């Protein structure tokens, strides 16, 4: 806490003239000043009312419990001595403890005319945010109060994000279990159970729709951080220009649309787990920024010159072959080594056919309940039909197929006809057209077309079938105008 406070004060004291003007002219927040000297209260009210929306002065510290119960205060400015002739600071320390018992997140600044280093250290150890001496210097106390208000804003946003994410975690714990008893899944579970209790960075690999986010969430649930926030970031959905702002945060005025200070995802997830999905989509020029944050365990908000220490466990996921991307020069090898201390591969559904019946029953129960229908069962023909299907979209495709079937079916039994999918054996790619044209370019184009057709346009599956990377397949498709 002390480190955060010093950093925030430093940011303000060394801010640009524009930032200082903004702080000095913007009225925001609620401040409570408690001191037994009426003259001090008058001076504090006159000084602070131009910067804060509400400034309440109180001579009796005994009213603190009542005032704290009545509403939230962004900053509390608290004297350390109230009885005549006392200068030990014990009264202020006791009231500080009382405040933090009522509101552990309270931001309290202590003030005294008899301060020294020992008193300051003791107050901060008890939970004070900062410490000022009387008589104060106007610029110094304003900087301290504004810094404290910013700290209160950051704590509020972190609490809000943690609350929202905890709701998602609680919902996921009942609505989205990882289902599977096949050998492939048991192998994955064994690795998951070993990795979860550690703080090691984990890379989760697998095709789209296999449930990589569920695996990340399970790693969090089984870790020592399970009581803290689990925050997901889809790196493929963040524009390059907003990458630093989203992950590292920004100060108000740092760029055109920065209308307020905002903490980044790393700070919001501090103490918990940060899940970076689709990391293979992160452009090369941004990978170095992510690597720096992971190595230094610090982030620098946009518009700030000071770094913020972070404490997060990072779990990444991708459906791309990062080793191939390293060889092609599109992914940093040092970043790959940093994020995959442990790698967990989530098997495709076609590699775990034995799990299909349990998944079908699970989703049928969810969607019959969701749509207010009686329980449905699967016919033997439907089970055989669905187990033979290739499921190129994996569990996600299966879930959507069951939802659609539950909605469209009319009886208590789900049959093969209720599923709008087509099973067909894979056909070998035709190596040359009927014209007998065996030129290499022609054969390559025909082979790519056949692979794409066989896998219904799924680039990942087609690339795997052809034995090349997705990037290589894209280049060849562009070459042949596909």
Buried (B, 14 or more C-beta within 10 A) or exposed (E): EBEBBEBBBBBBEEBEEEBBEBBEEBEBBBBBBBBBBEEBBEBBBEBBEEBBEBBBBBBEBEEBBEBBEEEEBBBBBBBBBBEEEEEEBEBBBBBBEBBBEEBEEBBBBBBBBEBEEEBBEBBBEBBBBBBBBBEBEEEEBBBBBBBBBBBBBBBEBBEEBBEEBBEBBEEBEEEBEBBBEBEBBEEBBEBBEEBBEBBBBBBBBBBBBBBBBBBBBBBBBBBEBBEBBBBBBBBEEBEEEEBBBBBBBBBBBBEEEBEEBBBBBBBBBBBBBBBBBBBBBBEEEBBEBBBEBBEEEBBBBBBBEEBBEBBBBBBBBBBBBBEBBBEEEBBBEEBBEBBBBBBBBBBBBBBBBEBBEEBBBBBBBBBBEEEEBEEBEBBEEBBEBBBEBBBBBBBBBBBEBBBBBBEEBEEEEBBBEBBEBEEEEEEEBEEEEEEEEEEEEBBBBBBBBBBBEBBEEBBBBBBBBBEBBBBBBBEBBEEBEE
